[in-house]
Amino acid sequence: MKNPSRLLRLLTLLQARRDWSGPELAERLGVTTRTVRRDVDKLRDLDYPVHAGTGPGARYRLGPGAALPPLLLDDDEAVAVAVALHTAASSGVAGVGETALGALIKVEQVLPARLRHRVGALQIATVPTSPSGSLVDVDLLTAVAAACRDRERLRFGYRSYTGGESVRRTEPHRLVSWGRRWYLVAWDLDRADWRSFRLDRMTPHLPTGPRFAHREPPGGDAAAFVARSVADVWTTHARVRLHASADAVRDRMWPVHGRLEPVDERSCVLHFGAENPEMLAYLLVMLGVDFTVESPAGFAEHLRAVAGRFATAAAATERHQEKSPA
């Protein structure tokens, strides 16, 4: 194979989009359309089912195959696949954990020694703990992912966190794994606005609808949009002044519970949410910085209750340790 790196780039392009014209691929690869045709033939020789139409407007498309063709991965991609398989064991997708572990074993068996050492160094040989919360059916996950990829409208039944049932018509944008749950970021056609939906509350109505034009969510970041949406559904909310910079606190907080608003080098504002005031108070203590709760009113009582519980535990611990032999 004279140019395996170009073949890898061609395969990546075919996997990234539904179809491509010859001139589009030639422009991306920096070659002629004749070279594109030759490279497509090489992929077919490797059992990749690349379909092509006829005539001047012919487009190339990577179709499904009856068997898995040989994988073309560079070193970094091979390690990334191994890490991803390890992560999938705790992905929150039903039936994926054991399957991912089996696939990981197969991948490790064919890795060159130099890559097995890299994989071992990343400590991906242990099986992570099982995920908490509701599991997502793998068929649902792949169906929604395909609708995002192909930009096809998706209609589904949805159960809100309050238990209400509705039917939603959407233009799906991205899937986001957040806080051990899966969310769909989509444009809601009936509400004419962006929304995030938990996949374990969805019942898709297939087949998917017509294709739609691409649009970007507010801020262009699907993960950030989910973080804001999830924080809004907590039953208890607070505005907290943290006496430390946003940069100093960012790595200590939990984005699923809120967002930071930088103020200056010595302070920032935390818009925070949790299931109840007690949980919110404990999470604030775990940040490890001084703070002032600006709202809601009366939150000081919850802080006193938490402080009292810690003081009682500290006194009991001291008495126990004084009685116990060293």
C-alpha positions in Angstrom: 0.0 0.0 0.0 1.8 3.1 -1.2 -0.1 5.8 0.8 -1.8 4.3 3.8 -2.2 7.6 5.5 -4.3 9.0 2.6 -6.4 5.8 2.6 -7.0 6.4 6.3 -8.1 10.0 5.6 -10.4 8.8 2.8 -12.0 6.3 5.1 -12.4 8.9 7.8 -14.2 11.2 5.4 -16.5 8.4 4.2 -17.4 7.6 7.8 -18.0 11.2 8.8 -20.7 12.1 6.2 -23.5 10.2 4.4 -22.1 10.7 0.9 -19.5 12.7 -1.0 -18.9 13.7 -4.6 -15.6 12.8 -6.3 -14.5 16.4 -6.6 -15.3 17.0 -2.9 -13.1 14.1 -1.8 -10.4 15.1 -4.2 -10.3 18.6 -2.7 -10.2 17.4 0.9 -7.4 14.9 0.1 -5.4 17.2 -2.3 -5.5 14.7 -5.2 -7.3 14.2 -8.5 -10.6 12.6 -8.9 -8.8 9.8 -10.7 -6.7 9.1 -7.6 -9.9 9.1 -5.5 -11.3 6.4 -7.8 -8.1 4.3 -7.4 -8.2 4.7 -3.6 -11.8 3.7 -3.4 -10.9 0.6 -5.3 -8.2 -0.2 -2.8 -10.7 0.2 0.1 -13.0 -2.3 -1.7 -10.1 -4.7 -2.0 -9.9 -4.5 1.8 -13.6 -5.4 2.0 -14.9 -1.9 2.7 -18.3 -1.6 0.9 -17.9 1.7 -0.8 -20.8 2.4 -3.1 -20.7 4.8 -6.0 -23.4 6.1 -8.4 -23.0 6.6 -12.1 -22.7 9.7 -14.3 -21.2 13.1 -13.7 -23.0 13.6 -10.4 -22.0 10.3 -8.9 -21.5 10.3 -5.1 -19.5 7.9 -2.9 -21.1 6.3 0.2 -19.8 3.8 2.7 -22.4 1.1 3.1 -22.9 -1.7 5.7 -20.9 -4.9 5.2 -21.7 -8.5 5.8 -18.5 -8.9 7.9 -16.1 -6.5 9.6 -13.3 -5.5 7.3 -9.7 -5.1 8.5 -9.3 -2.0 10.7 -7.0 0.7 9.6 -5.8 2.5 12.7 -2.7 4.5 13.5 -1.1 4.1 16.9 -3.0 7.0 18.6 -6.3 5.7 17.2 -5.7 2.2 18.4 -5.0 3.4 21.9 -8.1 5.7 21.8 -10.3 2.7 20.8 -9.0 0.7 23.7 -9.6 3.6 26.1 -13.1 4.1 24.7 -14.0 0.4 25.1 -12.9 0.5 28.7 -15.0 3.6 29.3 -18.0 2.0 27.5 -18.2 -0.6 30.3 -19.7 2.2 32.5 -21.4 4.1 29.8 -25.0 3.7 31.1 -26.0 1.8 27.9 -27.9 -1.5 28.6 -26.0 -4.6 27.5 -22.8 -2.7 26.4 -20.6 -3.4 29.4 -19.8 -7.0 28.9 -19.7 -6.6 25.1 -17.2 -3.7 25.4 -15.0 -5.8 27.7 -15.0 -8.7 25.2 -14.1 -6.3 22.4 -11.4 -4.8 24.5 -9.8 -8.2 25.1 -9.8 -8.8 21.3 -8.3 -5.4 20.6 -5.5 -5.9 23.2 -4.6 -9.3 21.6 -3.8 -7.8 18.2 -2.1 -4.7 19.5 1.7 -4.5 18.9 3.8 -4.7 22.1 4.6 -1.0 22.0 0.9 -0.2 22.1 0.0 -2.8 24.8 2.5 -1.0 27.0 0.8 2.3 26.4 -2.6 0.8 27.1 -1.3 -0.7 30.3 0.2 2.6 31.4 -3.3 4.2 31.1 -4.6 1.5 33.6 -7.5 0.5 31.4 -7.2 -3.2 32.3 -9.6 -3.1 35.3 -13.4 -3.2 34.9 -15.0 0.0 36.2 -18.0 0.0 38.6 -21.4 -0.4 37.2 -23.2 2.8 36.3 -26.0 4.2 38.5 -29.4 5.4 37.3 -31.6 4.3 34.4 -29.9 2.4 31.5 -30.3 3.4 27.9 -31.2 0.8 25.3 -28.4 0.4 22.8 -30.8 0.3 19.8 -32.3 3.7 21.0 -28.9 5.2 21.3 -27.8 4.1 17.8 -31.1 5.2 16.2 -30.8 8.7 17.7 -27.1 8.9 16.8 -27.9 8.0 13.2 -30.6 10.7 13.1 -28.0 13.3 14.3 -25.5 12.1 11.8 -27.8 12.1 8.8 -29.7 15.2 9.9 -33.1 13.6 9.8 -36.0 14.8 11.8 -36.8 12.6 14.9 -40.3 12.2 16.5 -40.6 10.6 19.9 -42.7 10.2 23.0 -41.2 11.9 26.0 -41.8 11.7 29.7 -40.7 14.8 31.6 -39.1 14.7 35.1 -42.5 15.6 36.5 -44.1 12.5 34.8 -45.9 14.4 32.0 -46.2 12.7 28.6 -45.8 14.5 25.3 -44.9 13.9 21.7 -41.9 15.9 20.4 -40.9 16.7 16.8 -37.2 17.6 16.7 -34.2 18.3 14.5 -31.6 16.3 16.5 -28.1 17.9 16.8 -25.8 16.0 19.2 -25.8 13.3 21.8 -24.1 14.2 25.1 -23.0 11.8 27.9 -23.3 13.9 31.1 -23.4 12.8 34.7 -23.7 9.1 33.7 -26.8 9.9 31.6 -27.3 10.4 27.9 -29.0 13.5 26.5 -30.1 14.6 23.1 -29.6 18.3 22.2 -32.2 19.1 19.5 -34.2 21.9 18.0 -37.9 21.4 19.1 -40.0 22.2 16.1 -43.2 22.8 18.0 -41.6 25.1 20.6 -39.3 26.8 18.1 -36.4 26.6 20.6 -33.5 24.4 21.6 -34.1 21.6 24.2 -32.2 18.8 25.8 -33.9 15.4 26.3 -32.9 12.4 28.5 -32.7 9.3 26.3 -34.0 7.0 29.0 -37.3 9.0 28.9 -37.6 8.8 25.1 -39.7 6.4 23.0 -38.8 7.1 19.3 -41.3 6.9 16.5 -39.5 5.4 13.6 -38.7 5.7 10.7 -37.1 9.2 10.9 -38.5 12.1 9.0 -37.1 14.3 6.2 -33.6 15.8 6.2 -33.0 19.4 7.6 -30.5 22.2 7.3 -27.8 22.3 10.0 -28.1 24.9 12.8 -26.0 25.5 15.9 -27.3 25.5 19.5 -26.8 28.7 21.7 -23.0 29.2 22.2 -22.2 26.4 19.7 -21.4 23.9 22.5 -23.8 21.0 23.0 -22.2 19.9 26.3 -22.4 23.4 27.8 -26.1 23.6 26.7 -26.8 20.3 28.5 -25.0 21.5 31.6 -27.2 24.6 31.8 -30.4 22.6 31.0 -29.7 20.0 33.7 -28.9 22.6 36.3 -32.3 24.2 35.7 -34.3 21.1 36.7 -33.0 20.9 40.3 -35.7 21.6 42.9 -33.4 23.7 45.0 -31.4 26.6 43.6 -28.9 29.1 45.1 -26.7 32.0 44.1 -23.4 31.7 45.9 -20.5 34.2 46.1 -17.3 32.1 46.2 -14.3 33.9 47.7 -11.9 32.5 45.1 -11.4 33.0 41.4 -13.4 30.9 38.9 -10.1 29.3 37.6 -9.3 28.1 41.2 -12.7 26.6 41.7 -13.6 25.2 38.3 -11.9 21.8 38.7 -13.5 21.2 42.1 -17.1 21.7 41.2 -19.7 19.5 39.4 -20.9 21.0 36.2 -24.1 18.9 36.4 -25.1 21.0 39.4 -24.4 24.5 38.2 -22.2 27.0 36.4 -19.6 29.5 37.4 -19.7 33.2 36.6 -16.2 34.9 36.9 -16.2 38.2 38.8 -12.5 39.1 39.5 -9.3 37.5 40.6 -10.6 36.9 44.1 -14.2 36.0 43.6 -16.8 34.4 41.4 -20.6 33.6 41.4 -21.8 30.1 41.5 -25.4 29.4 40.2 -26.0 26.1 42.0 -28.7 23.5 42.1 -29.4 20.2 44.0 -32.3 17.9 45.0 -32.7 19.6 48.4 -31.1 22.3 50.6 -29.2 19.8 52.7 -27.4 18.3 49.6 -26.7 21.7 48.3 -25.1 22.7 51.6 -22.9 19.6 51.7 -21.7 20.1 48.1 -20.8 23.7 49.0 -18.7 22.5 51.9 -16.9 20.0 49.6 -15.7 22.9 47.4 -13.1 23.8 50.0 -13.4 27.6 49.7 -15.1 30.3 51.7 -18.4 31.4 50.4 -21.5 33.5 51.1 -25.0 32.3 50.0 -26.7 35.4 48.5 -30.0 33.6 47.8 -32.4 32.0 48.7 -33.4 33.7 51.9 -33.1 31.5 55.0 -30.4 29.3 53.7 -28.2 30.0 56.8 -30.4 27.6 58.8 -29.4 24.7 56.5 -25.7 25.7 56.8 -26.1 25.7 60.7 -27.6 22.3 60.6 -24.8 20.9 58.5 -22.2 22.6 60.7 -23.8 21.2 63.8 -23.8 17.7 62.4 -20.1 18.0 61.6 -19.3 19.4 65.1 -21.2 16.6 66.7 -19.3 14.0 64.6 -16.0 15.6 65.4 -16.7 15.5 69.2 -17.8 11.9 69.0 -14.7 10.9 67.0 -12.4 12.6 69.5 -14.1 10.7 72.4 -13.8 7.4 70.6 -10.2 7.9 69.7 -9.3 8.9 73.3 -10.8 5.6 74.6 -9.3 3.4 71.9 -5.7 2.2 72.3 -3.3 3.6 69.8 
